[in-house]
Amino acid sequence: MRLLPAVALLVAVAGCGRQDDVRRYKAPKDPAWRMIGAIVTAKDSTWFFKVAAPADRIAASQQEILSFLRGVKVQDADVKWTLPSGWKEEQGGPSRAATLKFGDRDPKLELAISKLAGDGGGLPANVNRWREQLGLERLADGDIAATLRKVGEAQVVDLLGPTRPTMGGGRPMARPAEPAPARSGDSKLDDVRSMFQFERPPEWRENPQPDKGRIFEFQADGALISFTIMGGDGGGLAANVDRWRTQAGLEPLGEQGLGRSATPMKFVNTDAWLVEALGKDRAILGVIALSPEFSMFLKMDGSPTAVSAQRAAFTRVAQSFQMRGRHE
């Protein structure tokens, strides 16, 4: 199939939208930064726990961090935690309740703890605040839940991005206003959508005005399915696989571990990879097709139960995805 006649239009649309949370990385010159953040709601206050560092250092301490967060408890309208062996607690400043230092080398990793009255601005505002600190695009409020997983009494988000975040306390952003309705009649989007055909399962409910940057978007019993196109090679296969693994709460594997998560397949008559990232509380099943001109991502995101229930349907859709004959 000759895709080049459609490349200009595809790249034009991809260039003006969100890139499905995919960023370019140039390791080791531009290291990836990772953040594990947790939000715990008490009776009249909201607590925030955040650790940010180079991705390799977070990976080495991930289980220790999650174990600590699992032990955070709400007691008598307050929040209590148990200091793990080898960790040190320091008094916080004006914007922190405490700072915990840990790790097997200097400088030590820092877990910042802060507290705000009420809901602290809400989950979406705070998750987007952390995303922006890492250089990631903001998400629509409706997409935030899929990025969180429950660890004990905490709502935890695990992010990977290109920007080194500050560790200052920082007040969460005020709750954003309701987004304006999406504009209809986007001719470029309509033209790109018309290029593709696939067998859509009857239980998949389509959002006719998908989030910015997405070509198609569906909901299916708790799973979110999206199709995204971006210009260029998308940052490479390993970076994209590790991003999805991190979102699912799994360890990054790098180039050497691709065989454990990515299986070769055909997608829109091009070479592609089927990627599985099956975490304890979140799962991602997706297809990645990369080329120098543009890259395509078909992604299903949700709880392990929801993703498992839609796996067969997702596979059929991926296998049926084609460009219409007039673009061949």
C-alpha positions in Angstrom: 0.0 0.0 0.0 1.3 3.4 -0.9 0.9 5.6 2.1 3.0 8.6 1.0 0.2 10.5 -0.8 -1.6 10.8 2.5 1.5 11.6 4.6 1.2 15.4 4.3 -2.4 15.5 5.6 -1.7 13.0 8.3 1.3 15.0 9.6 -0.6 18.2 9.4 -3.3 16.8 11.7 -0.7 15.1 14.0 1.3 18.3 14.4 -1.6 20.3 15.8 -2.7 17.8 18.5 -1.6 16.0 21.6 0.7 13.1 21.0 -1.0 10.4 23.1 1.4 11.1 25.9 4.4 10.2 23.7 7.5 12.3 23.9 10.9 12.0 22.3 13.9 11.0 24.4 17.6 11.2 23.5 19.4 9.1 26.1 21.6 9.6 27.8 22.0 13.2 26.8 18.4 14.0 27.7 17.5 11.6 30.5 13.9 10.7 31.2 12.5 12.0 34.5 9.9 10.0 36.5 7.5 11.0 39.2 5.4 8.9 41.5 2.7 11.1 43.1 0.0 10.1 45.5 -3.1 11.9 46.8 -4.8 10.9 50.0 -8.1 12.4 51.1 -8.9 12.9 54.8 -12.0 14.4 56.4 -11.3 18.1 55.9 -8.0 18.0 54.0 -6.0 16.5 51.1 -2.5 15.2 51.4 0.1 15.0 48.6 3.1 12.6 48.4 5.6 13.1 45.6 9.0 11.8 44.6 10.7 12.8 41.4 14.1 11.8 40.0 15.8 10.3 36.9 13.8 7.3 35.8 16.5 4.7 36.6 16.6 5.8 40.2 12.9 5.7 40.6 12.8 2.2 39.0 15.4 0.9 41.6 13.2 2.2 44.5 9.7 1.7 43.0 8.6 -1.2 45.2 10.0 0.6 48.3 8.0 3.7 47.5 4.8 1.8 46.7 5.2 -0.1 50.0 5.5 3.1 51.9 2.4 4.5 50.2 0.4 1.4 50.9 1.1 2.0 54.6 -0.3 5.5 54.6 -3.5 5.6 56.7 -6.3 8.0 57.4 -6.8 8.1 61.2 -9.1 10.4 63.1 -9.4 12.8 60.2 -5.6 13.0 59.8 -3.0 11.1 57.8 -0.4 8.8 59.4 2.6 7.0 57.9 5.3 4.6 59.0 8.9 5.5 58.3 10.6 2.6 56.5 14.0 1.3 57.8 16.8 3.5 56.5 14.5 6.4 55.7 15.0 9.8 57.4 12.2 12.3 58.1 12.9 16.0 58.2 10.6 18.8 59.2 8.9 20.6 56.3 8.9 24.2 55.5 5.9 26.6 54.8 4.7 24.5 51.9 5.6 21.0 53.2 4.4 18.9 56.1 7.6 16.7 55.9 10.4 15.6 53.7 11.5 11.9 53.7 15.0 11.1 52.4 16.0 7.6 51.3 18.0 5.6 48.8 21.3 3.8 48.6 23.4 6.7 47.1 23.8 10.4 47.3 22.1 12.7 46.7 19.3 10.9 48.5 15.8 10.6 46.9 13.3 12.9 48.5 9.6 12.3 49.0 7.8 15.5 49.7 4.6 15.6 51.8 2.2 18.5 51.8 -1.3 19.2 53.0 -4.1 21.5 51.9 -7.5 22.1 53.2 -10.6 20.6 51.5 -10.1 18.8 48.2 -6.9 20.7 47.5 -8.2 21.7 44.0 -9.3 18.2 43.0 -7.7 15.2 41.4 -7.7 16.4 37.7 -6.0 19.8 38.6 -3.3 18.2 40.6 -2.5 15.3 38.2 -2.3 17.9 35.4 0.0 20.1 37.6 2.4 17.2 38.0 2.2 16.3 34.3 3.1 19.9 33.4 6.1 19.8 35.8 7.4 16.8 33.7 6.8 18.6 30.4 3.7 16.5 29.6 0.5 17.8 28.0 -2.5 18.3 30.2 -5.3 15.7 30.0 -9.0 16.3 29.9 -10.7 15.7 33.2 -12.4 12.6 31.9 -9.1 11.0 31.1 -7.5 11.4 34.5 -9.1 8.4 36.1 -7.4 6.0 33.7 -3.9 7.3 34.8 -4.5 6.6 38.5 -4.4 3.4 40.5 -5.4 2.7 44.1 -2.5 1.8 46.4 -3.9 1.4 49.9 -5.8 4.6 50.7 -3.9 6.6 48.1 -4.6 7.5 44.5 -1.3 7.1 42.7 0.0 8.4 39.4 3.2 7.3 37.8 4.6 9.7 35.2 7.5 9.8 32.8 8.5 13.0 31.0 11.4 14.9 29.5 11.5 17.9 31.9 13.3 17.9 35.3 10.6 18.8 37.8 11.1 21.1 40.8 10.7 19.6 44.3 9.2 22.7 45.8 5.9 22.3 47.6 3.9 24.4 45.1 0.2 24.9 45.6 -2.0 22.8 43.3 -3.7 24.8 40.6 -7.2 26.0 41.1 -9.9 23.8 39.7 -10.1 24.5 36.0 -13.2 25.8 34.4 -15.4 23.5 32.4 -13.8 23.1 28.9 -15.5 24.7 26.0 -17.4 22.4 23.7 -15.2 21.0 20.9 -15.6 22.6 17.6 -17.4 20.5 15.0 -16.7 20.5 11.3 -12.9 20.1 11.6 -12.2 19.5 7.9 -8.7 18.2 8.4 -9.8 15.7 11.1 -12.8 14.6 8.9 -10.5 14.1 6.0 -8.1 11.9 8.0 -10.9 9.9 9.5 -12.3 9.2 6.1 -9.0 7.6 5.1 -9.5 4.7 7.5 -11.9 1.8 7.7 -12.2 -0.9 10.3 -14.6 -3.3 11.8 -16.0 -1.5 14.9 -17.5 -3.8 17.6 -21.2 -2.8 18.3 -20.4 -2.4 22.0 -17.8 0.3 21.4 -19.4 3.7 21.9 -17.7 6.4 19.7 -16.9 9.9 20.9 -17.6 12.0 17.8 -15.5 14.8 19.2 -12.4 13.0 20.5 -9.8 14.6 22.7 -7.4 16.9 20.8 -4.9 15.0 18.9 -6.9 11.8 18.6 -8.4 10.6 15.3 -10.9 8.1 16.9 -11.9 7.5 20.5 -14.2 4.8 21.9 -15.4 3.7 25.3 -16.1 0.0 26.0 -17.2 -1.2 29.5 -14.5 0.8 31.3 -11.8 0.7 28.7 -10.8 3.7 26.6 -9.7 3.0 23.0 -8.0 5.7 21.0 -6.3 6.0 17.6 -3.6 8.7 17.3 -1.2 9.8 14.6 1.9 11.9 15.1 4.6 13.2 12.8 8.0 11.5 12.7 9.1 8.2 14.2 7.4 8.9 17.6 10.6 8.7 19.6 11.3 5.1 18.9 9.7 1.8 19.9 11.5 1.3 23.2 10.6 4.7 24.5 6.9 4.2 23.7 6.8 0.7 25.1 8.4 1.8 28.3 6.0 4.8 28.6 3.0 2.4 28.4 4.7 0.0 30.9 5.3 2.9 33.3 1.7 4.0 33.0 0.6 0.4 33.9 2.9 0.4 36.9 5.5 -1.9 35.4 9.3 -1.5 35.2 10.8 0.0 32.0 12.6 -2.7 30.0 14.7 -0.6 27.5 15.9 -1.8 24.1 17.0 -5.2 25.5 13.6 -6.1 26.9 11.4 -5.4 23.8 10.9 -9.0 23.1 9.1 -9.4 26.4 6.5 -6.8 25.6 6.3 -6.2 21.8 5.2 -8.7 19.2 5.6 -8.0 15.5 2.4 -7.7 13.5 0.9 -5.9 10.5 -1.2 -2.8 11.0 -2.6 -0.8 8.1 -0.4 -3.1 5.9 2.7 -1.8 7.6 5.1 -3.3 10.1 3.9 -2.7 13.6 4.2 -4.2 17.1 1.5 -5.4 19.5 2.4 -4.2 23.0 1.0 -5.6 26.3 1.5 -3.8 29.6 -0.5 -5.7 32.1 -0.2 -4.2 35.6 -1.9 -5.0 38.8 -4.4 -2.2 38.7 -4.1 -0.9 35.2 -3.5 -2.5 31.8 -2.6 -1.2 28.3 -2.9 -3.1 25.1 -1.8 -1.3 22.0 -0.4 -1.3 18.5 2.6 0.9 17.5 3.4 1.5 13.9 6.5 3.8 13.3 7.9 5.3 10.1 10.1 8.3 9.4 7.1 10.3 8.1 4.5 9.6 10.7 3.6 7.1 13.5 0.3 5.5 14.4 -0.9 4.3 17.9 -4.0 2.2 18.5 -4.3 2.0 22.3 -6.7 0.4 24.8 -6.4 1.6 28.4 -8.3 0.6 31.5 -8.4 -1.8 34.4 -7.0 -5.3 33.8 -10.5 -6.7 33.9 -11.8 -4.3 31.3 -8.9 -4.7 29.0 -9.0 -8.5 29.2 -12.7 -8.4 28.4 -12.1 -6.4 25.2 -8.9 -8.0 24.1 -10.4 -10.2 21.4 -12.5 -7.2 20.0 -9.4 -5.0 20.1 -7.3 -7.6 18.2 -10.0 -7.9 15.5 -10.2 -4.1 15.1 -6.4 -3.9 14.8 -6.3 -6.6 12.2 -9.1 -5.0 10.2 -7.6 -1.4 10.2 -7.0 -0.3 6.6 -6.8 2.8 4.5 -9.6 3.2 2.0 -9.0 2.2 -1.6 -8.9 5.7 -2.9 -5.8 6.5 -0.9 -3.8 3.5 -2.1 
